[in-house]
Amino acid sequence: TLVYPNADDTVEEIQKHLQEYELTCPAVRDPKHQLVQLAKVSVTPEAAVFDPSGKLLYHGRIDNRYVDFGQARSEATQHDLEKAVGAILQGESVKQPTTEAIGCSIAGAL
């Protein structure tokens, strides 16, 4: 599920974003940052993976494409979220359950 934490984002803007990027997963607004706090995220984009009981198993960057704010590699060389999900699906623990995500700060987060 995609979470839109900006209180100013309208439903119409979110729908436009989903269509523009051809995203087919569910999306929710989180203007009060309840999910932001639960997932311990502070920037966007930042990923969080929970088990069925609600335990946070991974949070951090999707991959290492962004080296620093405004500085990107042509393509990622590490795929942190993919590795985390793979480990979880194999019944293994996530080797690096927290990574530092680089992105735009979520106002009022953490």
N, C-alpha and C positions, 0 to 999 in steps of 0.2 A: 504494500500500500504506500502510495506517495502522500507525504504530509506537507501541507502548505502552511507555514507558521506565521506568515505576514498577515496581520489583522486587516490590512488595507486591500488584500487580494479579494476580488469579487468572485463569485461563482462563475460568471461569464469569462473573466480573465483566466481562471483555472481551466475551464473547458477549452479555451483558445490555446493555451499552452499545451494541454494534452493532445489536442488535434495537430498542432504545429509540429510536435515531436513524435507523433504517431504512437503515443503511450496508451496502452490498453489496460493497464492495471488500475485498481480502484484508487481514488484520491479523496482525501479528507482535509478540511480546514482545521487548523489548530490555533486560533487567534489568542487563546488564553494560555498557550504553551504547556498544556497538560501532557501531551505526548513528547514534546521537546524535553521536559524535565524528566519524564520517565525513561527516555532513551539516552539521557545525558549528552545530548548534542548541543553544539553552540554555533555551528556554521552550516551553510547550505551550499552544495550538497554534502550530506553526511548520512551514513547508513547505520541502522540498528537492527539487530536480529534477536528475537526473543524465542524461547521455547514455549510449548503450549501452556505451561504453568505461569508464564509471564516473566521468567528469569531472563535477564539481559545476558546474551551469550557473546555478542560482538557489537562494538560501536566504533565508528571512525570512517576513514576514507574508503571510497569505492575502489580506487586504484591510485597509483603514483603518477598519473599523468601531469598533475600540477605540482611543480617543484616549490613554488612560492606564489604568493598572490600576484596574478598577472603573468606568471612565467609557466609555460606548459611545454612538455615534451611533445614530439610529433605523435607518439603513441606510448601507452603505459608499458612498463616493464615488470611491474608487480600488480597483481590483481587480488588485493586484500579481501574484499567482500566475497569474491568467488571462492577463494581458499577457505574462508570461514564457513561459508554455506556447504562447501564440499565436505569439510571435516565433520560438520554437524550431521549431514546426511549419512555419513559413514559411521556415525555413533562415536566419533572421537571428540576430544576436547579441542577447542580452538587454540592454536599455539600462541597467537598474538591477539588476545581478545579486545585490545584497544589500540587504535592507531590515530595519529593526528591528521585530521582532515583540513584541507586548505580551501577556503571559500569565503563567501560574504557572511559576516556576523549576523546572527539572528538577534535583533534588538530585544533586550530584556531576558535573553537566555542565560541560564546558570548565573 
